[in-house]
Structures are given as structure tokens and as C-alpha cells.
Amino acid sequence: MFAHPKSDHLTHLNALHAYGYKLANENVDMELWCKEHMLNHTALAEIRSIRSQIVNRWEKLYPRDDLTQSYSMAKSDYADKLCQALARGLFTNTTYNRNGEGYVTIHDNFEGLIEPHSSLVEANEEWIVYTTYRLGAKPHFDMFTAIEPEWIENMEYFQTKRMHTNYGKPKQPKVHKSLELARQRKGVQDWSEAAESTGSSAF
């Protein structure tokens, strides 16, 4: 009912929105509704309370700030905008698909599987960001969102000079190639290489 095919984060957000809509527009027993939909009523109520406190505080500090205006769920690019924000906010928690055999983190090369209850467990996405990495007999990642390399290719973390190498070659060649293809599709260049070729600083 709440599942989003490309994001566990959006799945949780969909459940929160549904809870809020029911609470505001329908005369229903919210504890019973949550139980029927396998949701935690106490947690959802607390989340809404915390959000309200944050928004109220922000509006007092910045009364004319456009950031306090909600981005409408009705907009066609609503999900993409949120996924792009997650991609850039969780950039250090980025992983790459290992030929359908799980995922590997960028730079550190930590391997792991998708948590079995994830909406993305059979999606086989190329790039994903995650919230938690869990060690164990079978290391796995929790809370995923599928992302596009075009959303992150211009961040310093993903520039060629930051990539680990073996004898001068990228340690993660598929990651390097995917980022380069994303730059080609956008018609841009790795900014660290561009700065080097022009003799200017990337900073």
C-alpha cells in the first residue's frame, strides 16, 4: 500500500503522509488504523510532533524563507526531487551494484546485500544510497533509495582524484566508468581533471 518501487525512504514517507491524511480528514480510530496497516502509532505521532516543532522554530527564525513552503506531492517530479536530495545528503553512503550479487560501497569497498524486506530487494538498481550498514555473517544494508549517477557526479567525493587506484588504474573500474558515462550524458567533465588541464584550482 505504501511501498515505493525505488525508495524505502519514500515508502516510510508515504506511510507518514497517509497517517497524517487520515488524522486530519477522517474520523477514525488511529491506533486501530495503524494496527491494521502494521504501523507504529506512537512513533508516527512523535514524528509529526517533532516535525511541527522544527517547522515552527524555523518560521520564527526565518519568517520569509521559502524553505518553509512544502513541495507538493502532486507535482510530477516530487519523488525525483526527494531522491536527488537523499542522493546528495547520503553521498558517503553510496553503493554500486556488483553484477547482481549485492552492493559495494564507494572507496571503502565494503560488500553487503539488500535487506530482505526492502522495496528494492529484486530491483537490481545500479546505484543506491543507504542509511545503515550492518555487519554479521552476511553483511547487509538497510533503508535504500535508488539514485542516478548524474545526481552525484559533480560532487568532490566522486571525482577521479578521490578514487582509490591499483598501479595507476581505478580500484573500482565499473564505478569510474559509470560516473564517466554520466558526465558524458550531461556533457560535462570531471572537474578535478578540468581544473588540472586549465591550471586553475578546483576550489
Rosetta constraint file for C-alpha pairs under 8 A:
AtomPair CA 2 CA 11 HARMONIC 5.43 0.50
AtomPair CA 2 CA 12 HARMONIC 7.42 0.50
AtomPair CA 2 CA 14 HARMONIC 5.44 0.50
AtomPair CA 2 CA 15 HARMONIC 5.61 0.50
AtomPair CA 3 CA 8 HARMONIC 7.38 0.50
AtomPair CA 3 CA 10 HARMONIC 7.72 0.50
AtomPair CA 3 CA 11 HARMONIC 4.66 0.50
AtomPair CA 3 CA 12 HARMONIC 7.94 0.50
AtomPair CA 3 CA 14 HARMONIC 7.56 0.50
AtomPair CA 3 CA 119 HARMONIC 6.45 0.50
AtomPair CA 4 CA 8 HARMONIC 6.70 0.50
AtomPair CA 4 CA 10 HARMONIC 6.09 0.50
AtomPair CA 4 CA 11 HARMONIC 5.02 0.50
AtomPair CA 4 CA 119 HARMONIC 6.66 0.50
AtomPair CA 5 CA 119 HARMONIC 5.69 0.50
AtomPair CA 5 CA 120 HARMONIC 6.38 0.50
AtomPair CA 5 CA 123 HARMONIC 7.87 0.50
AtomPair CA 6 CA 119 HARMONIC 6.91 0.50
AtomPair CA 6 CA 120 HARMONIC 6.14 0.50
AtomPair CA 6 CA 123 HARMONIC 7.87 0.50
AtomPair CA 6 CA 145 HARMONIC 5.83 0.50
AtomPair CA 6 CA 146 HARMONIC 5.33 0.50
AtomPair CA 7 CA 11 HARMONIC 6.28 0.50
AtomPair CA 7 CA 83 HARMONIC 7.73 0.50
AtomPair CA 7 CA 119 HARMONIC 6.73 0.50
AtomPair CA 7 CA 120 HARMONIC 7.03 0.50
AtomPair CA 7 CA 143 HARMONIC 7.86 0.50
AtomPair CA 7 CA 144 HARMONIC 5.69 0.50
AtomPair CA 7 CA 145 HARMONIC 4.03 0.50
AtomPair CA 7 CA 146 HARMONIC 6.12 0.50
AtomPair CA 8 CA 12 HARMONIC 6.34 0.50
AtomPair CA 8 CA 118 HARMONIC 6.35 0.50
AtomPair CA 8 CA 119 HARMONIC 6.00 0.50
AtomPair CA 8 CA 120 HARMONIC 7.57 0.50
AtomPair CA 8 CA 143 HARMONIC 5.38 0.50
AtomPair CA 8 CA 144 HARMONIC 5.25 0.50
AtomPair CA 8 CA 145 HARMONIC 6.05 0.50
AtomPair CA 9 CA 13 HARMONIC 6.28 0.50
AtomPair CA 9 CA 143 HARMONIC 6.40 0.50
AtomPair CA 9 CA 144 HARMONIC 6.65 0.50
AtomPair CA 9 CA 145 HARMONIC 6.52 0.50
AtomPair CA 10 CA 14 HARMONIC 5.91 0.50
AtomPair CA 10 CA 79 HARMONIC 7.66 0.50
AtomPair CA 11 CA 15 HARMONIC 6.45 0.50
AtomPair CA 11 CA 119 HARMONIC 7.98 0.50
AtomPair CA 12 CA 16 HARMONIC 6.35 0.50
AtomPair CA 13 CA 17 HARMONIC 6.15 0.50
AtomPair CA 14 CA 18 HARMONIC 6.11 0.50
AtomPair CA 15 CA 19 HARMONIC 6.15 0.50
AtomPair CA 16 CA 20 HARMONIC 6.20 0.50
AtomPair CA 16 CA 44 HARMONIC 6.59 0.50
AtomPair CA 17 CA 21 HARMONIC 6.09 0.50
AtomPair CA 18 CA 22 HARMONIC 6.20 0.50
AtomPair CA 19 CA 23 HARMONIC 6.10 0.50
AtomPair CA 19 CA 34 HARMONIC 7.94 0.50
AtomPair CA 19 CA 44 HARMONIC 7.58 0.50
AtomPair CA 20 CA 24 HARMONIC 6.13 0.50
AtomPair CA 21 CA 25 HARMONIC 5.84 0.50
AtomPair CA 21 CA 26 HARMONIC 7.73 0.50
AtomPair CA 22 CA 26 HARMONIC 5.17 0.50
AtomPair CA 22 CA 27 HARMONIC 7.72 0.50
AtomPair CA 22 CA 28 HARMONIC 7.36 0.50
AtomPair CA 22 CA 30 HARMONIC 7.81 0.50
AtomPair CA 23 CA 27 HARMONIC 7.41 0.50
AtomPair CA 23 CA 28 HARMONIC 7.52 0.50
AtomPair CA 23 CA 30 HARMONIC 6.97 0.50
AtomPair CA 28 CA 33 HARMONIC 7.37 0.50
AtomPair CA 29 CA 33 HARMONIC 6.16 0.50
AtomPair CA 30 CA 34 HARMONIC 5.99 0.50
AtomPair CA 30 CA 41 HARMONIC 7.21 0.50
AtomPair CA 31 CA 35 HARMONIC 6.20 0.50
AtomPair CA 31 CA 41 HARMONIC 5.76 0.50
AtomPair CA 32 CA 36 HARMONIC 6.17 0.50
AtomPair CA 33 CA 37 HARMONIC 6.31 0.50
AtomPair CA 34 CA 38 HARMONIC 5.83 0.50
AtomPair CA 34 CA 39 HARMONIC 4.68 0.50
AtomPair CA 34 CA 40 HARMONIC 6.25 0.50
AtomPair CA 34 CA 41 HARMONIC 5.70 0.50
AtomPair CA 35 CA 39 HARMONIC 5.94 0.50
AtomPair CA 35 CA 40 HARMONIC 7.33 0.50
AtomPair CA 35 CA 41 HARMONIC 7.79 0.50
AtomPair CA 39 CA 44 HARMONIC 7.98 0.50
AtomPair CA 40 CA 44 HARMONIC 6.28 0.50
AtomPair CA 41 CA 45 HARMONIC 6.14 0.50
AtomPair CA 42 CA 46 HARMONIC 6.18 0.50
AtomPair CA 43 CA 47 HARMONIC 6.16 0.50
AtomPair CA 44 CA 48 HARMONIC 6.30 0.50
AtomPair CA 45 CA 49 HARMONIC 6.23 0.50
AtomPair CA 46 CA 50 HARMONIC 6.14 0.50
AtomPair CA 47 CA 51 HARMONIC 6.10 0.50
AtomPair CA 48 CA 52 HARMONIC 6.11 0.50
AtomPair CA 49 CA 53 HARMONIC 6.31 0.50
AtomPair CA 50 CA 54 HARMONIC 6.27 0.50
AtomPair CA 51 CA 55 HARMONIC 6.15 0.50
AtomPair CA 52 CA 56 HARMONIC 6.05 0.50
AtomPair CA 53 CA 57 HARMONIC 6.10 0.50
AtomPair CA 54 CA 58 HARMONIC 6.09 0.50
AtomPair CA 55 CA 59 HARMONIC 6.09 0.50
AtomPair CA 55 CA 68 HARMONIC 6.86 0.50
AtomPair CA 56 CA 60 HARMONIC 6.33 0.50
AtomPair CA 57 CA 61 HARMONIC 6.38 0.50
AtomPair CA 58 CA 62 HARMONIC 5.84 0.50
AtomPair CA 58 CA 63 HARMONIC 7.59 0.50
AtomPair CA 58 CA 68 HARMONIC 7.37 0.50
AtomPair CA 59 CA 63 HARMONIC 4.65 0.50
AtomPair CA 59 CA 64 HARMONIC 7.63 0.50
AtomPair CA 59 CA 65 HARMONIC 7.53 0.50
AtomPair CA 59 CA 68 HARMONIC 6.70 0.50
AtomPair CA 71 CA 75 HARMONIC 7.95 0.50
AtomPair CA 71 CA 78 HARMONIC 7.33 0.50
AtomPair CA 72 CA 78 HARMONIC 7.00 0.50
AtomPair CA 73 CA 78 HARMONIC 5.63 0.50
AtomPair CA 73 CA 79 HARMONIC 7.97 0.50
AtomPair CA 74 CA 78 HARMONIC 7.16 0.50
AtomPair CA 77 CA 81 HARMONIC 6.03 0.50
AtomPair CA 78 CA 82 HARMONIC 6.47 0.50
AtomPair CA 79 CA 83 HARMONIC 6.14 0.50
AtomPair CA 80 CA 84 HARMONIC 6.03 0.50
AtomPair CA 81 CA 85 HARMONIC 6.27 0.50
AtomPair CA 82 CA 86 HARMONIC 6.22 0.50
AtomPair CA 83 CA 87 HARMONIC 6.06 0.50
AtomPair CA 83 CA 145 HARMONIC 6.75 0.50
AtomPair CA 83 CA 146 HARMONIC 7.49 0.50
AtomPair CA 83 CA 147 HARMONIC 6.62 0.50
AtomPair CA 84 CA 88 HARMONIC 6.38 0.50
AtomPair CA 84 CA 147 HARMONIC 7.05 0.50
AtomPair CA 84 CA 151 HARMONIC 6.24 0.50
AtomPair CA 85 CA 89 HARMONIC 5.92 0.50
AtomPair CA 86 CA 90 HARMONIC 5.71 0.50
AtomPair CA 86 CA 91 HARMONIC 7.92 0.50
AtomPair CA 86 CA 129 HARMONIC 7.59 0.50
AtomPair CA 86 CA 145 HARMONIC 7.59 0.50
AtomPair CA 87 CA 91 HARMONIC 5.67 0.50
AtomPair CA 87 CA 94 HARMONIC 7.83 0.50
AtomPair CA 87 CA 129 HARMONIC 6.32 0.50
AtomPair CA 87 CA 145 HARMONIC 7.88 0.50
AtomPair CA 87 CA 147 HARMONIC 6.23 0.50
AtomPair CA 87 CA 151 HARMONIC 6.99 0.50
AtomPair CA 87 CA 152 HARMONIC 6.96 0.50
AtomPair CA 88 CA 151 HARMONIC 7.46 0.50
AtomPair CA 88 CA 152 HARMONIC 6.49 0.50
AtomPair CA 90 CA 94 HARMONIC 6.95 0.50
AtomPair CA 90 CA 129 HARMONIC 6.32 0.50
AtomPair CA 90 CA 130 HARMONIC 7.26 0.50
AtomPair CA 90 CA 131 HARMONIC 7.56 0.50
AtomPair CA 91 CA 129 HARMONIC 7.04 0.50
AtomPair CA 91 CA 152 HARMONIC 7.59 0.50
AtomPair CA 91 CA 157 HARMONIC 7.81 0.50
AtomPair CA 92 CA 106 HARMONIC 7.86 0.50
AtomPair CA 92 CA 157 HARMONIC 7.75 0.50
AtomPair CA 93 CA 105 HARMONIC 7.10 0.50
AtomPair CA 93 CA 106 HARMONIC 7.94 0.50
AtomPair CA 93 CA 129 HARMONIC 5.43 0.50
AtomPair CA 93 CA 130 HARMONIC 5.66 0.50
AtomPair CA 93 CA 131 HARMONIC 6.97 0.50
AtomPair CA 94 CA 105 HARMONIC 5.94 0.50
AtomPair CA 94 CA 106 HARMONIC 6.14 0.50
AtomPair CA 94 CA 127 HARMONIC 7.24 0.50
AtomPair CA 94 CA 128 HARMONIC 5.91 0.50
AtomPair CA 94 CA 129 HARMONIC 4.44 0.50
AtomPair CA 94 CA 130 HARMONIC 6.73 0.50
AtomPair CA 95 CA 103 HARMONIC 5.82 0.50
AtomPair CA 95 CA 104 HARMONIC 5.18 0.50
AtomPair CA 95 CA 105 HARMONIC 4.22 0.50
AtomPair CA 95 CA 106 HARMONIC 5.76 0.50
AtomPair CA 95 CA 127 HARMONIC 5.92 0.50
AtomPair CA 95 CA 128 HARMONIC 5.48 0.50
AtomPair CA 95 CA 129 HARMONIC 6.10 0.50
AtomPair CA 95 CA 130 HARMONIC 7.81 0.50
AtomPair CA 96 CA 103 HARMONIC 5.29 0.50
AtomPair CA 96 CA 104 HARMONIC 5.36 0.50
AtomPair CA 96 CA 105 HARMONIC 6.38 0.50
AtomPair CA 96 CA 106 HARMONIC 7.09 0.50
AtomPair CA 96 CA 126 HARMONIC 5.91 0.50
AtomPair CA 96 CA 127 HARMONIC 4.88 0.50
AtomPair CA 96 CA 128 HARMONIC 6.66 0.50
AtomPair CA 96 CA 175 HARMONIC 6.92 0.50
AtomPair CA 97 CA 101 HARMONIC 7.37 0.50
AtomPair CA 97 CA 102 HARMONIC 6.13 0.50
AtomPair CA 97 CA 103 HARMONIC 4.58 0.50
AtomPair CA 97 CA 104 HARMONIC 6.63 0.50
AtomPair CA 97 CA 124 HARMONIC 7.35 0.50
AtomPair CA 97 CA 125 HARMONIC 6.84 0.50
AtomPair CA 97 CA 126 HARMONIC 5.03 0.50
AtomPair CA 97 CA 127 HARMONIC 6.32 0.50
AtomPair CA 98 CA 102 HARMONIC 5.55 0.50
AtomPair CA 98 CA 103 HARMONIC 5.25 0.50
AtomPair CA 98 CA 104 HARMONIC 6.60 0.50
AtomPair CA 100 CA 124 HARMONIC 6.14 0.50
AtomPair CA 101 CA 113 HARMONIC 7.68 0.50
AtomPair CA 102 CA 111 HARMONIC 7.10 0.50
AtomPair CA 102 CA 112 HARMONIC 5.71 0.50
AtomPair CA 102 CA 113 HARMONIC 4.58 0.50
AtomPair CA 102 CA 114 HARMONIC 6.74 0.50
AtomPair CA 103 CA 111 HARMONIC 5.72 0.50
AtomPair CA 103 CA 112 HARMONIC 5.46 0.50
AtomPair CA 103 CA 113 HARMONIC 6.13 0.50
AtomPair CA 103 CA 114 HARMONIC 7.71 0.50
AtomPair CA 104 CA 109 HARMONIC 5.36 0.50
AtomPair CA 104 CA 110 HARMONIC 5.29 0.50
AtomPair CA 104 CA 111 HARMONIC 4.39 0.50
AtomPair CA 104 CA 112 HARMONIC 6.40 0.50
AtomPair CA 105 CA 109 HARMONIC 4.89 0.50
AtomPair CA 105 CA 110 HARMONIC 5.16 0.50
AtomPair CA 105 CA 111 HARMONIC 6.60 0.50
AtomPair CA 106 CA 110 HARMONIC 7.98 0.50
AtomPair CA 106 CA 175 HARMONIC 7.85 0.50
AtomPair CA 107 CA 163 HARMONIC 6.34 0.50
AtomPair CA 107 CA 164 HARMONIC 6.32 0.50
AtomPair CA 107 CA 172 HARMONIC 7.96 0.50
AtomPair CA 111 CA 139 HARMONIC 7.05 0.50
AtomPair CA 111 CA 140 HARMONIC 7.77 0.50
AtomPair CA 112 CA 133 HARMONIC 7.95 0.50
AtomPair CA 112 CA 138 HARMONIC 7.10 0.50
AtomPair CA 112 CA 139 HARMONIC 4.81 0.50
AtomPair CA 112 CA 140 HARMONIC 4.30 0.50
AtomPair CA 112 CA 141 HARMONIC 6.20 0.50
AtomPair CA 113 CA 138 HARMONIC 7.44 0.50
AtomPair CA 113 CA 139 HARMONIC 6.44 0.50
AtomPair CA 113 CA 140 HARMONIC 4.35 0.50
AtomPair CA 113 CA 141 HARMONIC 6.14 0.50
AtomPair CA 114 CA 118 HARMONIC 6.96 0.50
AtomPair CA 114 CA 120 HARMONIC 7.59 0.50
AtomPair CA 114 CA 121 HARMONIC 5.79 0.50
AtomPair CA 114 CA 140 HARMONIC 5.65 0.50
AtomPair CA 114 CA 141 HARMONIC 5.43 0.50
AtomPair CA 114 CA 142 HARMONIC 6.86 0.50
AtomPair CA 115 CA 121 HARMONIC 6.95 0.50
AtomPair CA 115 CA 140 HARMONIC 5.95 0.50
AtomPair CA 115 CA 141 HARMONIC 5.84 0.50
AtomPair CA 115 CA 142 HARMONIC 5.55 0.50
AtomPair CA 115 CA 143 HARMONIC 7.78 0.50
AtomPair CA 116 CA 121 HARMONIC 5.97 0.50
AtomPair CA 117 CA 121 HARMONIC 7.10 0.50
AtomPair CA 118 CA 142 HARMONIC 7.70 0.50
AtomPair CA 118 CA 143 HARMONIC 6.99 0.50
AtomPair CA 118 CA 144 HARMONIC 7.32 0.50
AtomPair CA 119 CA 123 HARMONIC 7.94 0.50
AtomPair CA 120 CA 124 HARMONIC 7.34 0.50
AtomPair CA 120 CA 125 HARMONIC 7.75 0.50
AtomPair CA 120 CA 144 HARMONIC 7.27 0.50
AtomPair CA 120 CA 146 HARMONIC 7.98 0.50
AtomPair CA 125 CA 146 HARMONIC 6.32 0.50
AtomPair CA 126 CA 146 HARMONIC 7.77 0.50
AtomPair CA 127 CA 146 HARMONIC 5.91 0.50
AtomPair CA 127 CA 147 HARMONIC 5.54 0.50
AtomPair CA 127 CA 148 HARMONIC 6.50 0.50
AtomPair CA 127 CA 149 HARMONIC 7.08 0.50
AtomPair CA 128 CA 144 HARMONIC 6.32 0.50
AtomPair CA 128 CA 145 HARMONIC 5.45 0.50
AtomPair CA 128 CA 146 HARMONIC 4.31 0.50
AtomPair CA 128 CA 147 HARMONIC 5.39 0.50
AtomPair CA 129 CA 144 HARMONIC 5.65 0.50
AtomPair CA 129 CA 145 HARMONIC 5.46 0.50
AtomPair CA 129 CA 146 HARMONIC 6.59 0.50
AtomPair CA 129 CA 147 HARMONIC 7.08 0.50
AtomPair CA 130 CA 141 HARMONIC 6.40 0.50
AtomPair CA 130 CA 142 HARMONIC 6.10 0.50
AtomPair CA 130 CA 143 HARMONIC 5.31 0.50
AtomPair CA 130 CA 144 HARMONIC 4.53 0.50
AtomPair CA 130 CA 145 HARMONIC 6.61 0.50
AtomPair CA 131 CA 141 HARMONIC 7.48 0.50
AtomPair CA 131 CA 142 HARMONIC 5.98 0.50
AtomPair CA 131 CA 143 HARMONIC 5.39 0.50
AtomPair CA 131 CA 144 HARMONIC 6.88 0.50
AtomPair CA 132 CA 141 HARMONIC 5.72 0.50
AtomPair CA 132 CA 142 HARMONIC 5.08 0.50
AtomPair CA 132 CA 143 HARMONIC 6.90 0.50
AtomPair CA 133 CA 139 HARMONIC 7.42 0.50
AtomPair CA 133 CA 140 HARMONIC 6.06 0.50
AtomPair CA 133 CA 141 HARMONIC 4.59 0.50
AtomPair CA 133 CA 142 HARMONIC 6.40 0.50
AtomPair CA 134 CA 139 HARMONIC 5.57 0.50
AtomPair CA 134 CA 140 HARMONIC 5.40 0.50
AtomPair CA 134 CA 141 HARMONIC 6.06 0.50
AtomPair CA 134 CA 142 HARMONIC 7.57 0.50
AtomPair CA 135 CA 139 HARMONIC 4.51 0.50
AtomPair CA 135 CA 140 HARMONIC 6.80 0.50
AtomPair CA 147 CA 151 HARMONIC 7.35 0.50
AtomPair CA 148 CA 152 HARMONIC 7.56 0.50
AtomPair CA 149 CA 153 HARMONIC 5.80 0.50
AtomPair CA 149 CA 178 HARMONIC 7.17 0.50
AtomPair CA 149 CA 179 HARMONIC 6.02 0.50
AtomPair CA 149 CA 182 HARMONIC 5.93 0.50
AtomPair CA 150 CA 154 HARMONIC 7.96 0.50
AtomPair CA 150 CA 179 HARMONIC 7.57 0.50
AtomPair CA 150 CA 182 HARMONIC 5.19 0.50
AtomPair CA 150 CA 183 HARMONIC 6.89 0.50
AtomPair CA 150 CA 186 HARMONIC 7.37 0.50
AtomPair CA 152 CA 158 HARMONIC 7.24 0.50
AtomPair CA 153 CA 158 HARMONIC 5.95 0.50
AtomPair CA 153 CA 159 HARMONIC 7.22 0.50
AtomPair CA 153 CA 179 HARMONIC 5.91 0.50
AtomPair CA 153 CA 182 HARMONIC 7.05 0.50
AtomPair CA 153 CA 183 HARMONIC 6.82 0.50
AtomPair CA 153 CA 190 HARMONIC 7.86 0.50
AtomPair CA 154 CA 158 HARMONIC 7.11 0.50
AtomPair CA 154 CA 159 HARMONIC 7.23 0.50
AtomPair CA 154 CA 190 HARMONIC 7.15 0.50
AtomPair CA 154 CA 191 HARMONIC 7.14 0.50
AtomPair CA 155 CA 159 HARMONIC 6.86 0.50
AtomPair CA 156 CA 162 HARMONIC 7.56 0.50
AtomPair CA 157 CA 162 HARMONIC 6.33 0.50
AtomPair CA 158 CA 162 HARMONIC 6.52 0.50
AtomPair CA 158 CA 163 HARMONIC 7.12 0.50
AtomPair CA 158 CA 179 HARMONIC 7.86 0.50
AtomPair CA 159 CA 163 HARMONIC 6.88 0.50
AtomPair CA 159 CA 190 HARMONIC 6.15 0.50
AtomPair CA 159 CA 191 HARMONIC 7.23 0.50
AtomPair CA 159 CA 192 HARMONIC 6.44 0.50
AtomPair CA 160 CA 176 HARMONIC 7.30 0.50
AtomPair CA 160 CA 190 HARMONIC 6.99 0.50
AtomPair CA 160 CA 192 HARMONIC 7.24 0.50
AtomPair CA 160 CA 193 HARMONIC 7.69 0.50
AtomPair CA 161 CA 192 HARMONIC 6.85 0.50
AtomPair CA 161 CA 193 HARMONIC 8.00 0.50
AtomPair CA 163 CA 170 HARMONIC 6.57 0.50
AtomPair CA 163 CA 171 HARMONIC 7.36 0.50
AtomPair CA 163 CA 172 HARMONIC 7.82 0.50
AtomPair CA 163 CA 176 HARMONIC 7.97 0.50
AtomPair CA 164 CA 170 HARMONIC 6.08 0.50
AtomPair CA 164 CA 171 HARMONIC 5.46 0.50
AtomPair CA 164 CA 172 HARMONIC 7.57 0.50
AtomPair CA 165 CA 169 HARMONIC 5.05 0.50
AtomPair CA 165 CA 170 HARMONIC 4.36 0.50
AtomPair CA 165 CA 171 HARMONIC 4.57 0.50
AtomPair CA 165 CA 172 HARMONIC 7.85 0.50
AtomPair CA 166 CA 170 HARMONIC 6.32 0.50
AtomPair CA 166 CA 171 HARMONIC 5.60 0.50
AtomPair CA 169 CA 173 HARMONIC 7.78 0.50
AtomPair CA 170 CA 176 HARMONIC 6.89 0.50
AtomPair CA 172 CA 176 HARMONIC 6.37 0.50
AtomPair CA 173 CA 177 HARMONIC 6.04 0.50
AtomPair CA 174 CA 178 HARMONIC 6.02 0.50
AtomPair CA 175 CA 179 HARMONIC 6.28 0.50
AtomPair CA 176 CA 180 HARMONIC 6.20 0.50
AtomPair CA 177 CA 181 HARMONIC 6.12 0.50
AtomPair CA 178 CA 182 HARMONIC 6.24 0.50
AtomPair CA 179 CA 183 HARMONIC 6.29 0.50
AtomPair CA 180 CA 184 HARMONIC 6.23 0.50
AtomPair CA 180 CA 190 HARMONIC 7.73 0.50
AtomPair CA 181 CA 185 HARMONIC 6.19 0.50
AtomPair CA 182 CA 186 HARMONIC 6.36 0.50
AtomPair CA 183 CA 187 HARMONIC 5.87 0.50
AtomPair CA 183 CA 188 HARMONIC 5.09 0.50
AtomPair CA 183 CA 189 HARMONIC 6.01 0.50
AtomPair CA 183 CA 190 HARMONIC 7.29 0.50
AtomPair CA 184 CA 188 HARMONIC 6.14 0.50
AtomPair CA 184 CA 189 HARMONIC 7.46 0.50
AtomPair CA 189 CA 193 HARMONIC 7.43 0.50
AtomPair CA 189 CA 194 HARMONIC 6.43 0.50
AtomPair CA 190 CA 194 HARMONIC 6.22 0.50
AtomPair CA 191 CA 195 HARMONIC 5.99 0.50
AtomPair CA 191 CA 202 HARMONIC 6.78 0.50
AtomPair CA 192 CA 196 HARMONIC 6.31 0.50
AtomPair CA 192 CA 202 HARMONIC 5.83 0.50
AtomPair CA 193 CA 197 HARMONIC 6.19 0.50
AtomPair CA 194 CA 198 HARMONIC 6.34 0.50
AtomPair CA 195 CA 199 HARMONIC 5.85 0.50
AtomPair CA 195 CA 200 HARMONIC 4.96 0.50
AtomPair CA 195 CA 201 HARMONIC 5.68 0.50
AtomPair CA 195 CA 202 HARMONIC 5.39 0.50
AtomPair CA 196 CA 200 HARMONIC 6.36 0.50
AtomPair CA 196 CA 201 HARMONIC 7.37 0.50
AtomPair CA 196 CA 202 HARMONIC 7.97 0.50
